Amino acid sequence: MATFETVLITGANGQLGRLVISALQRRAPHLHIVGLVRDAGKALDLAQQGVELRVADYNDLVALTSAMMGVDKLLLISSSEVGQRTAQHRNVVEAAVTAGVKLIAYTSLLHADTSPMALAREHRETEALIRISGLPFTLLRNGWYSENYAQSVPAALEHGIVLGAAGNGQLSLAARRDYAEAAAMVMAGEIAQHAGKVYELAGDEAYTLADFAAEITRQANHPVRYQNLPEADYRAALIDVGLPEGFAEMLAESDARAAEGSLYESGKTLSRLIGRPTTPLSETVNQVLAS
Ligand SMILES: NC(=O)c1ccc[n+]([C@@H]2O[C@H](COP(=O)([O-])OP(=O)(O)OC[C@H]3O[C@@H](n4cnc5c(N)ncnc54)[C@H](OP(=O)(O)O)[C@@H]3O)[C@@H](O)[C@H]2O)c1
């Protein structure tokens, strides 16, 4: 096993980035962990744990290039700025090439190459940039986080309804920390073991949104039912409750594609990679109810 390798995690202040860092600290204490952040002031706790902070915005190629110096392995956590991501990720890849990074892993989207989801486009474009960069790469094609739905548990309890447009679509959900551990496994592993691999990562179990409503009902002992809406109606309902139009559109479109099976995956690659079953939806719902 290589010692004193330097791994850089982008989005280190984000939810996934923080979970990757804590998984790496547990699994691979020999690694030198660098966290790329926009605001070091929000990451003082990471610095106190020995994480080296480097500051750069994905829009700033010069800062990114300097942040990438001496980095052996890079985990590019996809930007949250939908619509700007291809240009931002291009900067990160270019900086990695200049710095001579030895492996780039990228958090893509489940079945990004064939997915009809609108969100897939920027992931496909980024995957193409990574492939033509010539750098050894690993694609972590992440399915949906259970937390995307679990965060709506309080509203579901208040109204007795889960709203969505995913019909009877089977969603292979896993917890954010499951995907984080998979990324950590890749960053901690031998480059030769993961270079060139495309991992389709998703939960062991698949659920419909009706299953989700039934799980809330069971655990909270309070009736909650799933109400399926046409995509346009769901989009309008999300705008009604105050979501920005673009975000509402993205959520409704993703749900409608999920109804057609876009978020289903049966390969169980995620649980094989992390060496344990993925977190069941019931556990994530339970955590929200307990908090
Ligand atoms: N699979 C899923 O279900 C799912 C769900 C939601 C999102 N995602 C994708 O997965 C990524 C990670 O998820 P998450 O839950 O960790 O999201 P998150 O908590 O929103 O974290 C996103 C991270 O991206 C960083 N970032 C955004 N714009 C940036 C820029 N211009 N320059 C540098 N850094 C920038 C943020 O930096 P700051 O900390 O400085 O804001 C933050 O650390 C998201 O960004 C998104 O692409 C996946």
Ligand as a Chemical Component Dictionary entry (heavy atoms), coordinates in Angstrom:
data_LIG
# 
_chem_comp.id                   LIG 
_chem_comp.type                 NON-POLYMER 
_chem_comp.pdbx_formal_charge   0 
_chem_comp.three_letter_code    LIG 
# 
loop_
_chem_comp_atom.comp_id 
_chem_comp_atom.atom_id 
_chem_comp_atom.alt_atom_id 
_chem_comp_atom.type_symbol 
_chem_comp_atom.charge 
_chem_comp_atom.model_Cartn_x 
_chem_comp_atom.model_Cartn_y 
_chem_comp_atom.model_Cartn_z 
_chem_comp_atom.pdbx_ordinal 
LIG N1  N1  N 0  -27.102 11.630 -5.943 1  
LIG C1  C1  C 0  -27.925 12.491 -5.382 2  
LIG O1  O1  O 0  -28.993 12.150 -4.884 3  
LIG C2  C2  C 0  -27.539 13.946 -5.319 4  
LIG C3  C3  C 0  -28.368 14.840 -4.655 5  
LIG C4  C4  C 0  -27.965 16.177 -4.589 6  
LIG C5  C5  C 0  -26.786 16.569 -5.191 7  
LIG N2  N2  N 1  -26.018 15.643 -5.832 8  
LIG C6  C6  C 0  -24.738 16.003 -6.481 9  
LIG O2  O2  O 0  -23.697 15.505 -5.645 10 
LIG C7  C7  C 0  -22.880 16.595 -5.186 11 
LIG C8  C8  C 0  -22.507 16.356 -3.738 12 
LIG O3  O3  O 0  -23.680 16.276 -2.964 13 
LIG P1  P1  P 0  -23.764 16.989 -1.558 14 
LIG O4  O4  O 0  -24.941 16.435 -0.902 15 
LIG O5  O5  O -1 -22.451 16.964 -0.882 16 
LIG O6  O6  O 0  -24.050 18.509 -2.019 17 
LIG P2  P2  P 0  -23.718 19.840 -1.189 18 
LIG O7  O7  O 0  -23.766 19.581 0.267  19 
LIG O8  O8  O 0  -24.583 20.892 -1.767 20 
LIG O9  O9  O 0  -22.203 20.157 -1.573 21 
LIG C9  C9  C 0  -21.841 20.708 -2.795 22 
LIG C10 C10 C 0  -20.404 21.153 -2.684 23 
LIG O10 O10 O 0  -20.028 21.740 -3.939 24 
LIG C11 C11 C 0  -19.259 22.882 -3.646 25 
LIG N3  N3  N 0  -19.333 23.852 -4.726 26 
LIG C12 C12 C 0  -20.436 24.311 -5.341 27 
LIG N4  N4  N 0  -20.102 25.256 -6.253 28 
LIG C13 C13 C 0  -18.748 25.368 -6.188 29 
LIG C14 C14 C 0  -17.805 26.188 -6.858 30 
LIG N5  N5  N 0  -18.193 27.076 -7.782 31 
LIG N6  N6  N 0  -16.507 26.044 -6.562 32 
LIG C15 C15 C 0  -16.102 25.157 -5.623 33 
LIG N7  N7  N 0  -16.946 24.364 -4.938 34 
LIG C16 C16 C 0  -18.257 24.478 -5.214 35 
LIG C17 C17 C 0  -19.906 23.471 -2.401 36 
LIG O11 O11 O 0  -18.988 24.358 -1.810 37 
LIG P3  P3  P 0  -19.404 25.281 -0.545 38 
LIG O12 O12 O 0  -19.325 24.347 0.635  39 
LIG O13 O13 O 0  -18.395 26.342 -0.547 40 
LIG O14 O14 O 0  -20.804 25.768 -0.815 41 
LIG C18 C18 C 0  -20.179 22.215 -1.598 42 
LIG O15 O15 O 0  -19.078 21.875 -0.824 43 
LIG C19 C19 C 0  -23.722 17.860 -5.417 44 
LIG O16 O16 O 0  -22.889 18.965 -5.601 45 
LIG C20 C20 C 0  -24.497 17.483 -6.655 46 
LIG O17 O17 O 0  -23.709 17.650 -7.830 47 
LIG C21 C21 C 0  -26.355 14.352 -5.889 48 
# 
loop_
_chem_comp_bond.comp_id 
_chem_comp_bond.atom_id_1 
_chem_comp_bond.atom_id_2 
_chem_comp_bond.value_order 
_chem_comp_bond.pdbx_ordinal 
LIG N1  C1  SING 1  
LIG C1  O1  DOUB 2  
LIG C1  C2  SING 3  
LIG C2  C3  SING 4  
LIG C2  C21 DOUB 5  
LIG C3  C4  DOUB 6  
LIG C4  C5  SING 7  
LIG C5  N2  DOUB 8  
LIG N2  C6  SING 9  
LIG N2  C21 SING 10 
LIG C6  O2  SING 11 
LIG C6  C20 SING 12 
LIG O2  C7  SING 13 
LIG C7  C8  SING 14 
LIG C7  C19 SING 15 
LIG C8  O3  SING 16 
LIG O3  P1  SING 17 
LIG P1  O4  DOUB 18 
LIG P1  O5  SING 19 
LIG P1  O6  SING 20 
LIG O6  P2  SING 21 
LIG P2  O7  DOUB 22 
LIG P2  O8  SING 23 
LIG P2  O9  SING 24 
LIG O9  C9  SING 25 
LIG C9  C10 SING 26 
LIG C10 O10 SING 27 
LIG C10 C18 SING 28 
LIG O10 C11 SING 29 
LIG C11 N3  SING 30 
LIG C11 C17 SING 31 
LIG N3  C12 SING 32 
LIG N3  C16 SING 33 
LIG C12 N4  DOUB 34 
LIG N4  C13 SING 35 
LIG C13 C14 SING 36 
LIG C13 C16 DOUB 37 
LIG C14 N5  SING 38 
LIG C14 N6  DOUB 39 
LIG N6  C15 SING 40 
LIG C15 N7  DOUB 41 
LIG N7  C16 SING 42 
LIG C17 O11 SING 43 
LIG C17 C18 SING 44 
LIG O11 P3  SING 45 
LIG P3  O12 DOUB 46 
LIG P3  O13 SING 47 
LIG P3  O14 SING 48 
LIG C18 O15 SING 49 
LIG C19 O16 SING 50 
LIG C19 C20 SING 51 
LIG C20 O17 SING 52 
# 
